[in-house]
Amino acid sequence: MLPLAERMRPKTLDEYIGQKHLVGEGAILRQMIESGNIASFILWGPPGVGKTTLARIIAHQLQRPFYTLSAVTSGVKEVRDVIDKAKRNASLNSGLFAPADSRSPILFIDEIHRFSKSQQDSLLGAVEEGTITLIGATTENPSFEVITPLLSRCQVYVLKSLDKDDLMELLNRVLTKDEYIRSLGLQIKDTEALLRYSGGDARKLLNIIELVSNSGAKVIDNETVTKQLQQNPVAYDKDGEMHYDIISAFIKSVRGSDPQAAIYWLARMIAGGEDPKFIARRLVILASEDIGLANPNAMLLANTCFDVVNKIGWPEGRIPLAETTIYLATCKKDNSAYLAIDAALEKVQQTGNLPVPLHLRNAPTSLMKELGYSDGYKYPHDFPGHWTEQQYLPDELIGMTFWKKD
């Protein structure tokens, strides 16, 4: 028998739960699907929110050939094989009256953030020419993990964790639609633990229901769910709620200058199989946000740590991560740069595009010089101490202070 998560996989948009901002009535993806014309895009969101399912629904509804690759097991060769097959089909079925299933097949790449630069490069031509329509799925920020040329050819759509109403709708559907679960006569007494452990993840909710039902339990309640899930007390779910709790504890321990706690939470993440690049990226952010100008070398060490970890991975990566964690936790702290840029961005939002003072503008042409560009600018190096009094802010912001020295 298929797993419950597979048995309950939606086959149409009407069965699809959640992501109303993308597939609800009048939403952008629904409009694209209903028009029959879709462009390449990337779905970015946490696990279990319907990325793969949505790609399959789109291919089915548009009657397009559907190829799927996993970045974990596929390389450049597999990508090129799919593209070559799409080109052959296109040449055999060209023309205005070609059957619908011969036009622009959909290539779905799961965990596209795991593709190397060369693997992503191999997609560019086919996406640009429309040989394939790419749908990528990622749990990581595409800005960090997807190369810029590919990003420029794809729209990014953000999927959200399922809320309580979505999960309850899914639970009710399981109890009424799945023949096996319905035959067990499961009773629902309370759902607090079920929803909490699911963490907005539909797959996790279905797996918990399956786990409880396979245990022989006839009732789903907080006690039963908790008992089944806590048999392994050191469990770490790198994609779920605990993932966010532990990284939060890690960040706050470094920020709070507690190296003992920081190294403990680091060990929890390592033991749980966390992506080393995820941890290293957080250290780079910590170095700039929380240590900043108190010790600019922290940024250099954190960035070097990221590069080293990216090269060596596990298990050796634990050593530079531990070194950098302890160093950052024991550094003096200063968040003045973080506060300054946020204050400046807020002012930009309030005041818009204020004009640059004329004396600060570049004057590469004679016309600009005639208009007063650069006129009156004082070159600081011509003055004692390489400094002179001069206006640098727009007129409306004279006297404004963004960065405040501790």
C-alpha angles and dihedrals in degrees: 000000000000118000114267092248090058094043090053097045108131118241100192137038090248090060093045114108123212134359093089089161088066107029105020121110109303093004119140101252093045090052091051092048094047091049090053092231119106130170126210114282144166124231111214120189146107122291121283099025098112109270097137093037092052091051091051092048091052093050092047095047093047092042092231127154106261124212121181130195131177117219088216095063105019131078140180091292093058091047092051092047090056092046092049091050090050091050092050092050091048093053092047094048103034123141141074094283097046114141114267094243091061096061125094103330118218118246111199115196115190117208091010089173087075092061114106122235092261091050091051091045089058089064098053101084095045093048092046093050094043093241086135135013106228122215112181127187124204140165091199129077104273090213088070102034108032121070116248097242091056093044090053089057095049136059114227118223120191118220120202133218111266114262127224094271091051092050093047090051089052092047092051091048091053092050093049104031108035108083096205096048090044091053090057092061093223114191124211114219100165136348106199095107093039092055094041095052091044090061095197092308115128094196091052091050091052092046091052092050089050092048092051093045092049090052089066095248116148096195132057110211138138094270095050095047093046093048093052095047099043099057087103104050095188095052114142120190106201091192100044144064094294089057091062094041093053097045087049091053090047094051093046092048092054091044090049092052095243107139093177094059093039093055091046093054089045089055090050091055094046093048089049094055098251117176105264091216090058091056093044091050091054090052091054090052091047091051092056100035103040106022101028116136093005087077117000089184087073089072091051092051094045092049091048089050090054091052093047094047090048089056102043106026120183139023098012091043089075090074100059089039090055092045093050093044093054092044093052093044091054096044123103110259131234126164097176094114090051091050092044097055092045091050091049092048090051090052091049089054090050099045105030123204103351113190120259110244110259095240090058095052123103116248110199095152134054091239091058090050090051089052090056100257110162090001111148097012112153115216103222095212090063090066133072112275089013091272139100136170110268140148114252104160123074114270092256092056102045109142094018115144119207103157115053116192114224 
